[in-house]
Every structure is written in C-alpha cells, then in structure tokens.
C-alpha cells in the first residue's frame, strides 16, 4: 500500500524554507512533464502521473454540472481556484504567477483540471479544480499528524440517562448524531499503513481532511521571486488579484440530495436536521458538524449550544425573580407612599433643572416607582449571588464538556502549539533580516527590536486614541442627557397633551430612553470603523505566528468593544446621581450643565432601560447583519444565474457566487457572544430578565449561524482546535469582574441597603417598619436659600420648602445641609455589604471550581484505555515485522530487536 517511497519531511515544508532547491525537491516528489508540454494554460487539464483518461476521451455532456468530481467522474474536487483573465497592465505578470504557481502545485503532486471561461455562466471566469491523489494525502497526513482509525472502539457506552425518555423529542436520529462508528485512532504513518482500517482509499480521508491538506499546500507553495524576495502562498495571490477566490466545494445543494450515489450529501442533512429554524428545539449534530466543517467550527457550536443550555437555568431563576417583583408590586411600601395623595401628593420636590423647571409633587412619579420595584427588590440580591455561582458552574462544566469533546474528536494529543506556532507567510515576507533559531539551528526571519518598539508605540497610541474617542462620545451623550433633561422637564410640565403619560414617561425616563438610543447608534458607528482599524494595526505589528495574530486582534477588539458597549451602563450604574450636590450647591459639568439626578425611586430602572436597549438592539442588529445581509448579497450576485437550468450552473460556480466565510468569521461570532455574556453577568442585578433575552436570542443565533453557514457561505477550510482559545481566559476575567460590579450595583445603584438600614435602625413603627421611609430619605431645603442661578422663575403657590433625595440636615439645624449620621451609616453598610458579598461569592466560586474536576473520570479512563491499546497494536505490529525479518536477514541483529520489543510489550502490559 505504501506506493510512495519518500520521507515525510520531503514536502512543501522545504518550499517555504529554501530558496535554491525548491523545484528540485518538488520535482523529486512528482514526475515532471515532458519537454515542451504546456502545464497550465487556460484550458489545460493535468493528468500527469495518473491512469485516468484525459478530458478529450470523456464526453463532458454526460457529466452533471452539479458534480464534485473531475470530468472523469472518479477524482474528487478537493479545492477550486478562480480567476478572471482581464487584459490590463498587470495581465502578463498575473499570468506568469499563475503558471509558476500551478506548475509548482503539480510538482507537489496535486492534479489540476481547468474549466475555460466559455464554460462559466458569465463567460469571464476560469476555474482551476484541484485533486489530491492518495500519495499526497498520506504524505501530508503524516506531516499534519492526522489521526486515523485503527480499531473500532470496544469501550461500553455510558449508562443510559433515566431522563432519555423525557428528552426523546429533543433527540435527532442516531444516523444523524453518529453517522459513523467510533474508532480508536492513531497518528497516520506511511510506513505502517497495514495498521489502519483502509477499506477504500478514495473515502479513507474525509473531505474536510482533504481540503485541509490541500489548503496546507496552497498556503506554502511558491510562485516566484519579485523584487529580490521569495513569494509564496495562495493568500498573497488572492490579495494581489492573481486569483479571485480559493475554496473547497460543498458536497451538494442544500435543498436536495446529490444525484451522485458516491456523494454523502452531508450539506443537505445539515440543512434539514440543523439549519432550519423549525428544528430549534432539537439537539445539534455536533459529530456531523465536525466532520463537515472541521473541529474549529464544531467546537464553536458545541460551546454556543452548551452556553444556551446553561442559560435556561439562569433564565428560569431570573423569570421567577421578576415575577416575585411583579406579584409584590402592590405590597411595596415605598411606591405606596409615593402614590398616596396624602403623602406623595403633599411632598413638594425641588426643581429638576435651573430657572426653567418648576416645583413638582412626588406622586407624579407613582407609576415609575411601581415599575422600579420590578427590578429593585430583595430578589435582586438573591439573583446577583446566584449568577455569581452560575457563571462558575458554567465555566467549570464547560471545561468538562470540552475535555469530553477532545477525547471524542481525537484532540487529546493535538499539537496545537506546533500547528499554530508556524510562521505566518506575511511575517516571512516582510521580515528581511534573519537569525539562527536556537532550537532548530536554522536561519529564520525576525523583526528587529527597534522596529517592534516603533510598531507597538504606534499601535498603542492608535488604540488609546480610539478608546479616548469612545470616552469622548460617552461624555457627549452625557452632555446630551444634561442638556435635554431640562427641556424634557419643562416640556412635560407645560404641555397639556403629555399630562396623561407624565406618570410613566418621567423626564428622567424620557432622557434615558433617547440617550440610550443615541448611544446605541454611536456604538454601531464606532464599531464599523474600529473593526477595520484593529485589523490594520494588528497587520502593522507583523505578529510572528497565527496564534499571536489572533490573540493580539482579540485583545484589541475586546478592549474596544468592552469600553464601547459597557461605558454607558457603567455611567448609569456608578456615576449618575452620585455627584449631584444639593439645592443651592449643585455640581456642574464644565461649569455649565447641572449633573442629572436619579428618580426618587432610584437609578436602577434607568440602568435597566439602558441595558435593555443596548443589549436588545445589538442582538437584533447582529441577526440582521448575519442573516439578511448575506442573503441579499447572494441574491444580487446570482440574479442572472438563478434563471439558468442546473446543467448549465456548475457546483463550483454555485459556490463561487456565495459569500466568503473568512479567517475571522468565527472571531466575530465569539466576540458577539462574549459581549452578550458580559451583559448578562456584569449588570444582571439590574435586569433579571437579561438571561431570558439572551436565551431567546441564542436559540435563534444557533439556527441563524447554521443556516448562513450551510446556505449562504462557501464551505470554510477545515481547521483544528481543541478549545475556544483565549476566549476562555476572557470569560474567566469577566466572571470575576461580574461579582464586583453586581455587588456595587446592589449597594450603590439599588435602594436595598438604605431600606435595610432604615428597617433595622431608624424605623419607628413596629407594625409597619417600612412606613415613613420615603419621608426619611428626602431632605428639606429652604427655598429662600436658592441662589439666583438655581431659583425657578415662577413659584405660583408660594412654596416655602422643597425636598430632594439625600441625607442632609434641615436648614434650621446647626449643621445646615451637611450629611447626617444616617448617611454615614448607610455608606458604611454599603461598603460592608460589598466586602461580605464579594468574599462569600468568591469562596463559593472557588470551592465549586475545586469540587468539579476539569476532566470527567470516565473520559480519563477512556484516554488511558485508548493509549494502552494503541501502544499494544503498534508493538504487535513491530513484533510481526521483526519476525518477518528473522526469517530473511541478519538473525543476530534482529533477535536482539525482537527480545527488546517483546520486553517492551511485557512492560506495557504490566504498567
């Protein structure tokens, strides 16, 4: 079976490292064509080294245009390149690049077949179809350390879950969930092919493995030297317009099965069982997703599905807390007193703005105080503590789920670092200086320290500028709030048509809603520009490896998104209403705009409004971007081709007209979910329904992502990943920060601590301890003490005093307008609560994390069992080979090897 006698290291790796002997190495790999043979003209079909008949011997009319095979109907299309033969000034240079590149691909062992532009739907595009023969696949399978089956798994399945009967409606058919048997696997080796379960060479490597291997070759194949620098890689050729696209093919149309019986029609299965919204209640076919798209995409959907499952518990508890607030709304003593005409109706509040605003009665905020109780009640404290524990359970159980996937998907020994620490082609191209690698002792390019320092300074300054721009925009929104607050207050007091809704739509709420909408628009605009800036400055830094590139871009984008999305929520939660001053001595921003106050019932309802608008708006806008925009682009792009019959619209043309799922496609998906995770953890104490909104969005998100990936995008190149990467650390950091933010929200934003202090220390009514709280929480101000700048223009009812929200001595006290002792008691209670809550939650979090092992016990046992069996099979194989050698060659030498091998087997059994 081992039909290729070359070593694994004689591959395209040398093409990326050596400038002089590239062609020599490649030509050793594959027999060269005869002299004078044109290897890659527009209509050339390469069948070198193959016994398949040439295209001239095949009647093209008998082959379906929807086929995923070469014209011979045997060789599978593993990759497609497309280009337009435009006659501009760069035409000859592009032609030379293509000839050199395709020639080197052939020398690397790949087989090419070109479709002339006359065959394409628009008559302009050439398509180069690529097939990787068996020799190439086994060579690079060894290079990439791909694991393949050696024996069917004999470990008994897990004990059936007693809830399986209940969960049966959520299950998918077994053939969809597990399309093939489970095997023990081992890294592929060309010299030991007899070990592997190779029933059919054409199907032994799955299509995702095949396109991954071909992509590995494409990204490292040279195409010449320009300006004294060696050029290589399909990415550079795409960037300079030599090729217009490079992609693997979907295996069929998503709405019907392929007519070819050799095609598995996995895309159709994924669409029918996974990508349709009506299947939202069904589990995800993760094994099939991994098989079709690769582990990297599979792990994302596994994480998203697990996150959504865990959200169900948080959503139920949050809904119960919300219902508690709803059912106890009429029993809330604070809102009762505010709404009571004898109490709230007699309390005259100080004007909300300078000069133009009038005095107002407290009971005009009756409805808003009742709605505030929905979120500001004792259940808020319970839910904040619960979410601190929930987030720990989520992260710990995800580690266990991830460990199980690593075993099931053969990622236990996956050398991710070795795969991702390979130099980026852009790094090699831009770094002209070289130095010796202390590990490999080979010369490799490097970026001088001075150049790195300059690039980092520019990058840091750019990031700082954009973060400052966000803060400036937030300040602009605050100024808007302050400027329109007075206008809303005056408008609602003086406009008769607004009187019926003035109880619900208070000036504070009107300002908060409009400011939140304005803030959301600014967020979207800044996001649009910063995404491009972040990619530009990351490219400018010239990261050395793919891992470095992703990590740097991730941190830049997350830092920006964190400040962009959460800054307004932080303002409302921790700053609004905290630095107001008091009548006669108000504080002003820029000495012009008076700082806005909270509603008499507290600022929590405004934080809830801000959070709801930004979170819901982002989710709605995100789904529009993800679903509707690609659909419109695809519809517009193939508006002509959709009228053509199927036999004139080929599979490669259909996929060419789809959108590209770029290298950063998953990055944006993770970023969207992590930002949502921040909303439901950092500020969840203010909005218990946030997990429910997130749950509803994620149920839709899974189907939208699967639908667009299956129907609207080209098939992505398969890639491996054994975890969610740096996002895990970001989630851990946000989980810790969420404990702090929720403790501060309960302490400083809600009215819980002041109410508890009043209940236990200042209440004078034993029968109804909370009665009198509103009067106690409002201080008295003598109107005659107003300076001219603050005094209202009119006082038609000749009020003498007005009330304001604070704890200060009355005007007739010797400590006039200074903070009372109750203020300091409340402040001390708030600080004590923060310390106690943080310590309690952190202790529980760390205890839960310690109690839950990262790897389940049964997975550990399976990993050990697989390693033992793999070693045993390999040892037995070596023993059989030695026995054969004993019968043929040097008896003395092989006897020693035989004894050593047998001893190693005995030792392995003993261990």
N, C-alpha and C positions, 0 to 999 in steps of 0.2 A: 504493500500500500504506500510505502514511502517512496514516491516517484521523484522526489526532488532531493538531490544529494548535497545541497548547500547548507551551511550552518545558518542559525537564526540571525546571527549578527551581520550577515551579508545582505542587508536590505537597504531600504531608503534612509536608514539612520546615517549611513556614510554620506548620503547625498547632502545632508544638512551640515555635515562636519568637515568634509574635504572638498576643496575647490578644484583639485587637479585630477583626481581619479574617479569622479562621479560616473562618467559614462562608462569607464572600464568596469566598475562594479556592476552597473546596471546591465551591461551587455552580457556579463557572465550569468546574470540571473535568467535572461531570456534570449533565445537565439535571435540574432539580428536578421533583418530582411535583406533580401538580395540587393545587389548594387543597382542603383537607378530606380529602385522601387519607391514610388511616392507614398509616404506613410500616413499623411493626414491632410490631404486636400479636402475640400468641402464635401465631396461625395465619396470619400474613401471609406471602405469597411475593412477593418483589420481583423484578420482571422489567423494571424501568424501563430504557429505552434499549435493549431487546433485542427482536428479532423472533421470539423463541421463544414458542410458545403458552403461556398461563398454565396453572397446575396444574388448573384446573377443566375444561380441554379435554382432559386426559390421563387415561386410565384407570389409576389407580395400581395396580390389581390385576395389570396386565400387566408391571410392572417388578419385577425381582428385588430383594429386600431386601438382597442382598449387593452391590448395585451401588455404584460410586463416582461416579455421576453424579446430577445433579438429576433430578427426575421426568420431564423431557423426554427423558432419555437422551442428551443432547448435551453439556450444560455439565458439566464435571468439578468434583467437590467438592475444593477446594484446602485447606479448613480447616473445622473444626467447633467451635462453641461450645455448651456445655450449661449449663443452669441449672434449678433447682428452684423452682417458684412457691409458696414457703412463705408462709403468711399470718401473719407475725409483725409486730412493731412496725417492722421495717426494710423491710417489703414494699414500701410505696409509694416509698421512696427508691431501692430497688434497681430498681423498675420504671422510674422516671424516668431513672436512669442508663443502663439498657439501651436505652430509647427514644432517648435522646440519642446514645449510642454507635453504635447500629445505623444511626441516621439519618446520622451523620457518615461511617460506613463506606460507605453508599450514595452520599453526595455525593462521596466519594473515588473512586467508580467501581466499587466491588465490588457484586456481586449476591448477594442473600440469599434463602434458602428455609428456612422454619421447619417443623419437624415437631412437631405438637401432642403433648402428654404422653399423650394417649389412644393414640397410635401406638407409644409406647415399651413395652418389656417389663414394666416395673414400674408404668406408669401415672402416674409422678411427674415425669419428666424431659423438658424441652423441648430440642430440638436445633436449632441455627441453622447451616445449611450455607452456606458461603461459596464463591463462584466469582469468580476474577479474569479479566475479559474481556481480549481482545487489547490494547486501548488502555491498560489499566492495566499490563499486563505489560511492554509496550515502554517505557512512561514510566519505570517503576521499574528496569527492566533498565539503562537509561542512568544513572539515579541511582546504582545499586549497582555500576556499571562491570562488568557481567556480560559475559564473553567468549563469543562465539557463532561457529559455523563460517563461514568464507568460501571455503575451497577444501580439497579433500582433500589430505592430506599426500603429497607426492611424493618424500620422502627415503627411500632404500632402507633396509629393516630391517637390524638388526645381523647380523653374520656368525653363522651357527648355531654353537651351542656343541657341541663334539665329544662332550660328556657327555650331550647331549639324549636319546640312545638309552637310556642307563642311567637317566636321570631320568624317562623316559616314564611309568612307573607313578605318579609323583607329580603328573603334569600333569592339569589339568582340560580339558574340551572347549574348543575355540577359541571357540565361540559364547558360552560362559560367561565365559571370560577376557577376551574382547574383543567385547562384544555389539554394538558399532557401529564404523564405520570411524574412523580417526584423521584429524583435520582441523587445518588451520591456522586459528587463531582471531584475532578482534579484538574490542575492546570494542564493545558494541552502541550504535548511534546511530539515533534515529528518522528523521533526515534522510537516512540512507544505507541504507535497508532493501533496496534493489536489490542491494547488495553481498553480502548474506548468503544462505546456502543455505536459504531458507524454502520448503520443499515443502508443509508443512501447518501452518497457524497453531495448530491445537489441540495439536500434538505438538512444535512447534519448541522450546518451553521444557519441559525435563523436569519431572516432578512435584516433585523436590527444589528446583529453581529456583523453581517456582511457590509452594510453601509458604514458601520463604524470603522471597519478595517480599510475600506476604500477611502473614507474621509481622512484617515491617518496618513495614507499615501499621498493624497491630494494636497494636504497641508504642508508636506515636506518635499514635494517634487520640484526640482529646479527648472527654470526656463531660460537661463542665460545669465549674462553679465552686462550690467548697464552702469556707466559712469564709474567703472572700476570696482563695483560692488556686485557680489553674487546675489541673484534674485531667485526666490523660490516661494511656492505656496499659492494655493488657489485663492486665498483671501486677498492677496495683493493683486492678482489678476482680475478679481471682481472689482476691486477699488479703482483700478485704472481703466476699466471698461473693456478689457480684452474679452472677458466673458460677462454675460449679463446675469446669469444665475447658475447655481450649483445645488442640486438637491437629490435626495433619494425619492423613489416613487411610492405613492400609496398603492396598495395591492389591488384595489378595485374602486368602483364608485360607491359612495357611502349609502346610497338609497337602494342598491340592489347587488346581489352577489355576482362575482365574476363568472363569465361563461366558461372559462378555462378550468377544468377539474383539478389541475395542478396548483391552483391558487386557493389559499385558505380563506380568503375574503374576511380577514380579521377586522378590517375597517368597517365593513358592513355590520359585523357582530357588535363592535364597539358602539356604533351609532344606534343600533336597535336596542341594546341592553343597557347602555350607559349614557349616551349623549342626548337622549330625548328627555324633555322636562317631565313628561308623564311618568318617568321612572325615578322621580326624585326620592321616593321612599325606599328604593332598593339599595342594597349594598353595592360597592364599587368592585368591578372585576380587576383587582389590582395585579393579579398574575398576568392577565392578558394585556393590561396597560403596559406593564414592564416588558413583556415580550415584544410588543409592537413598537413602543416608543423609547424603550431603554430605562435603566434604573433611575436616572436623574429625574425624569418626569414622573416615573412611578412613585418615587419617594415623596415628591411634592403632593400628589393626590392622596397618598397614604396619610401624610401629615394633615392635609386640609380636611380629609374625612374624619380623622381622629379628633381634631380640634372641634369640628362641628358636633361630633357625638358628645364630647365633654361639655360643650356649650348647652346641651339640652338640660343637664342638671342645674347649671347656673341660671338658665332662663326660667326654669320651674321655680327655683327659690326666689329669684328676682320678682317673678309674677306674684308669688304669694306675699312678698313684702309690699308690693304695690297694692294688692287687694286689701291687705291689712290697713294701709293708709286710706284707701277708698272707703272701707266699711267703718272706720273710726273717725271719718271726717267730721261727722255731726257731733262727736263727743269731744272734739278738740277745744279746750277751754280758751286758748289764745284767740282762735278765729271767732269763737262765740262772743268774747268780749269786744273784739274789733267790730263785729256786725251788730252788736247790741246798740240801739239808738241811745240808750241811757248811759252807755259807757263810751263806745267808739264814736257815737254821734255827738258827744259833748266834748271830746278831746280835739282841740284846735292845733293843727300841726303847722310848724314854721314853713315858709315858702320854699319850694324846691329849686328856685333859681333867684338870682338877684334882680330887684327892681320890677321886672315884668310879671312875675308869678305872684299869685295871691295866697292867702291863708286857706287851708283846706281841712276838712273834717276826716278823722281817721277811718270812719266807717265806709268811706268811698273806696277803700281797698279791701272790702269784705270778700269779694269773690277770689281775688288773687291770694289772699291769706288762706282761704279754704283749699285752693289748689296747691298751695305751697305745702300743706300738710301731707299731700300725697307722697312727697319725697322726703320731707323733713319730719321724721317721727322716730320712735325708738327702734323700729325695724331697720332704719338706716345703719345704726351701729352694728346690729347683728349681721346685716348683709356685707358691710365693709370687712368685718372679721372673717366671715365665711369666704369671701372672694380671695382674701389673703391666703387661706388654706387651699381653696380650689385651684389657684394658679400653681401651687406647689404640686398638688396631685396631678394636674395636667402635665406639667413638665416631667415629673418622675415616671408617670405611666407611659408617657411618650417615649422615654428612654427604653423602657421595657419593650414597647411595641417596635421600636426601631431596631433593638437587638434581635427580636424575632425575625424581622424582615431581612436583616443582614445575614442570618443563617439561611432562611428560605430562598433568598436570592443570590446565594453564593458570594457574599461580600465580606465574609469574616476575615479573610486574609487579603482583601483587596488593597493593593498598594497604591492608595490614592495619592500619597505624597510623591511617590515615584512618577505616577502618571502626570500629576499637575505641576511638579517642580521642573518639568521640561521647559527650556527657554522659549519664550514667545518669539515667533518669527519677526515681529516688529522690533523686539529688543535686539535680536541678532543683526537686523538690517540697519538700525540706527546707531548702534554702538560699534564704532570703527576700531577702537583700541582693544587689545587682547592681553590676557594674562593667564598664567597656568593655574588650573583648578587644583587645590591641594589634595583633593580626594581622588579625582580621576587622572591627575597628572597630565591633562590635556589642555591645550590652549583654547580659551573660550572668550567671547566678547565681554566687556564690562564697561560700566558707566563711571567715569572719574568722580571722586568725592566732591570736587568743586562744582561740577555740573549738577550732581544730585542736590547739593545745597541750594544752588540758584533755583532749580526747578521746584524744590519743596517750598522755598520762600515765596515764589510766585503763586504756587498752588495754595499755600496757607493764606496769603493775602487775598486771593480771589474768594476762597471760602469765607473768610472773615468779612469781606465786603458784602457778600450775599446774605450772610446771617445778619449783618448790620442792616441790610436793606429790609429784611423781614421785620426786624425790631422797629425800624423806622415806619414801616407800613402799619404795624400794630399800634404805634403811637399815633399815627394818622387816624386810625379807626377810633382810638380813644378820644382824640380831639373831636372827631365827628360826633361821638356819643355825647361829649360835653356840650358841643355847640348846638346840637338838635334837641338835647334834653329840655332846655328852656323853651324852645319853640314848641315841642310836643306838650309840655306842661301848660303853656299859655293857650295853645290851640284847643286842648281838651277842656280847659276851664271856661273858655269864652265861646265855644261852638256848641249851639244847642243840639244839632243833629248827632253829635258824638256823645251826648249825655247818656243815652240808653246803654252804650257799651263801655262807658268810662270805668265801670266797676271791674270789668275783666281786662280791658286794654288800658292799663295804667301808663303814665308817661315812662316809668321805668321799663315796663314790658315792651312798649312800642319802640323805645330806643334800643333795647336789647335785641329785638327781632330784626329790625332794619340793619343794625350794626353787624349782627351775625351773618345776615345775607351778604352784606357788603364785604365782610371779612372772607366769606367763602369764595366770592368772585376773585378777590385779590389772591387768595391761596392758589386757586387754579391757574391764574395768570403767571404767578411766580414759579409754580411747578413746571409749567410749559417751558420757560426759559432756563430754569436751573438744571433740568434734566440734561439739556444739551451742554451747558457749561460744565457740569460734573464729568461728563464723558470726555469733554475736550481737555480739561485739566488733568484727568487721570491718564489720558493718552500722552499728554505733555510730560508727565513724570516718568514715562517709559518704564513701567513695572517689569521686573525680570521674568516672572512666571505668571501663568494664568491664575494661580491661586492668589498671588499678590494683587493682580489687577482686579479680581472680583472683590477681594477684601477691602481694598482702598476705595473702590467705587461704592461698595456697600456702605462703608462708614460715612463717606461724604454725603451720599443720598439720604441715609437715615438721619444724620445730624440735621440736614436741611429740613427734611420732612418733619422731624420731631419739633423743631422750632416753629416751622410754618403752621402745622396743624394744631399744636398744643399751646402756643403762646397766648392766644386769646382766652382759652379755657383757664390757663394759669392766672391771667389777669383778673378774670371774674371771680375765680375761687379764692385768690390770696391777696389781691390788692384793692379791688373795688370796695368802696365803703369803709376801708380801714384807715384811710388818711384824709378824712373829710374835715376835721376840725369841729367847730360848733358855731352856732349863730353869733355873728359879730366877729368871729375869728376863723373864718373858713380858710382852707388851704386852696391854692390855685396852681394850675399847670401853666407854666410860662407866664405866671403872674397875670393871666387873662381869663382862663376858663376854670370855673369852680369845679372841684372834684365831685363826681356824682355819688349819690348816697344809695344805700340798699333800700329795698322795700321794707316797711315796718315789720313784715313777717319774715324778713331775712333775704339773703342773696342767693340762696340755694336754688330757688325757682328760676332765677336768671341763668345760673350755671347750667341747669337742666335744659333751658331753651337753647343756649349756645351749643351745648354738646349735641343735642338732637339735630339742630340744623346742619352743623358741620359734618357730623357722622352720617346722617341720612343722606345729605347732599352728596357727600363723597361716594357713598355706595351707589346711589342712583347714577351719578355721572360716570363712575367706573364701569358699571354694567353697560351703559350706552356706548362708551368707548370700546369695550371689549367685544360686544355683540353686534351692534348696529353699524358701527363704522367699518369693520372688515367686510360685513355683508354688502354694504353699499359699494365699497371699493371693488369687490369681486364681481358684483352685478354690472358695474360700469365697465370693468376690464374685459368681460367676456360677453358684452351685449351683442356683438356680432356672431360670436361662435355658438351662442346658445341656440341659434336657429339652424345650425348645421346638423346633419344626421350623425349618429355615433360613429359610423365607419369613416368619417372624414375628420373627426376630432379625437386625436390620439390621447393615450393615457399621459404621456409626457407633456403634451400641450395643455391638457386639463389641469395638471398640477402646476404647470408654469404660470397659469393665469390666477392661481391662488396667492394669498398673502404669505409673506415670509415670517416664520417664527424664529426671530434672530437669537443670537447667543445670549442676549439679555432678556429674552422672553420670560423665563422663569423668575429672573431677578425682580421684575416689576410685579409679578404675581405674589411673590413672598413679601415684597415691600408693602403692597396693598393690605395683605392680611396682618402683617406686624403692626402697621399703623392702626388697624381696627382693634387689634389686641390691646394696644395702648389705650384706646377709648374705653374699652370695657373693663380695664383694670385700674388705670390711673385715676379716673374720675367716677368710678362706678357707684360710690357712695351717694352721689348726687342724682343718679338716674338708674334705679334698679331694673328698668326695662331695657337697658343697653344690651345685656346678653341676649334677650329675646330678639331685638332688632338684628343683632349680629347673627343669630341662629337662622333667622328667616333669610337674611342676605346670603349666608354661606350655603344654604340648601340650593338657592338659585345660582350662586357662584360656581359650585361644583358642576352643575349642568351647563352653565354658560361656558365655562372653561373647556369642558369636554366637547361641547358642541362646536365651538370655534376651532379647537384643535383637530377635530375629526372632519369637519366640513369646510372650514374657511381658510385653513392654513396648509402650506406644503408640509409634507412629513418631515419632522425635525431629524437631524442626525442623532442617532442613539449615543448616549453618554452615560458613564458610570458615576455613581455617588453612593456612599454608604450612610450619609446623614444629611441633615438640612444645612450643615456647614456653620458659618459664622452667625447665622440667624439664631442658632441655639443660645449662643452667648448673649445676644441682644435681648432675647426673650427672658433669660435669667436676670439680666440687669433691670429690665422693665418690671419684672415680678418683685424685685426688692424695692425699687422706687415706688411701686404702687402702694406698698404698705405705708410708706411715709406720707405720700400725697393724700391717701384716704384718711389717715389719722388727722392730718391738718384740715381736711375738708370737714370732718365731723366736729373738730374742735373749733375752728375759726370761721367756717362758712355757714354751717348749720346753727340753729339756735338750741341745740340739745344741751350743751354744757351750761349756758346761762339758765335754762329752765331747771336743770337738775340742782344747780346752786341755789336757785330761788326755792325749789321744792324742799330741800333739806335744811337750808339755813335762814331764809328770810320770809317764808310763808307764815302768815298769822292766822290762817283759817284751817283748823284741823279737819273739818268736814270736807272742805274742797281746797286742798293745798295749792292748786294752781290758780285759783281765783285771785285777781289782783296783779297777775304777772305783767300784763301789758302796761298798766299804770306804773308799775315798779321799773319797767325797762325804758321808760321815757323820761327824760329830764325836762326841767322847766327853764324857759328863757323869758326875760322881761323885754317886751317889745321896744320899750323906750331906750334899751341899750344897743339897738341896731345902729351901726354906722350908716352914713348916707349911701355908701356903695351897695349895702345889702338891703336896705329898707324898701319894702314894697311901695309902689306909687300910690296904692289905694288901701284903705282899711275901713270899708263902709260900715262894718259892725262894731268898730272901735274896740277890738280885742286888746287886752292888756298883756296877756302872756300867750306864748305858744310852746308846743312841745317838740322835742327832737329825740332821735334814737341815740342814747348814750347813757353813761352812768356818771353824772356830774352833780355837784352841789347846786342848790337853787340860788337865785340872786340875793336872797336875804341871809344867806349863810356867810360866816366869816371867811370860808374858803370858796368864795363865789366862783362857780364854773370850773373848779378843779375836780379831778377824778375822785369819786367816793371810794371808801374802803371796799365796797361790793365789787367795783371794777377790778381791783387788785385780787380779790378772792376769785373772781371768775377767770382772770388771766392765769393765776396760779393753778386753778383747776384744769384749765385748757392744757397748760404745759405738762401737768402731771398725767393727764389723760393720754397725751401723745406718747410720753415715755412708757407708760404702762401698756398701752395698746401695741406699740411697736415691739416691745420686749415679749409680750405674750404671743403675738402672731409669729415673730421670728423664732421663738423657742419651739412653737408647734410646727412651723415650717421645717426647721432643721431636724426635728425629731421625726417627722413624717418622711423627709428625704433619707434619713438614716435607716428608717424601718423598711423602706421599699428598695429591694436590690435592683440595680440597673439592668441586670440580665436574669430572666426567669430561670429557675432551676432546671426545668425540662429542656430549655434551649442549651444550657451548659452541657447537659448530658448528651444531647444530640451532637453538639460540636465535637465533644470528646469521642463519641462513637464513630463519627464520620472520619475524624483524623486517624483513629485506630484502624478502621477498615481500609482507608486509603493507603496507609503505610503497609498494611498486610498485603494488599493486592500488588503494590509496587514491588515489595520484597519477593513475593511469589513469582512475579514476572521476571525479576532479575535472576532468581534461582533457576527458572526454566531456561533462560538464556545461557546461564553458566553450564547447565547440564548439556546443552547442545554443543557448547564449546569444548567440554570434556571429551565428547565423542569425536572431535575433529582436530583440535590443535594441541597447543602446549599443555600437557597434562599437569606438570608440576605447578606451573603458574596459576592455572585455573582451579586446581584443587585448593590452593590457599584462599583464593577468592570465594570458592564455594563454601569452605569452612567458615570464613568471615561472614558471609551473607547469611548462612544458617544460624550462626551465633547471634547476628543482629535480629533475626526474626524471633528467636527464643527470648532475647532481651525485651523486644517489643511486646511479646505476649505477657511476659512477667510484669512489665510496667502497666 
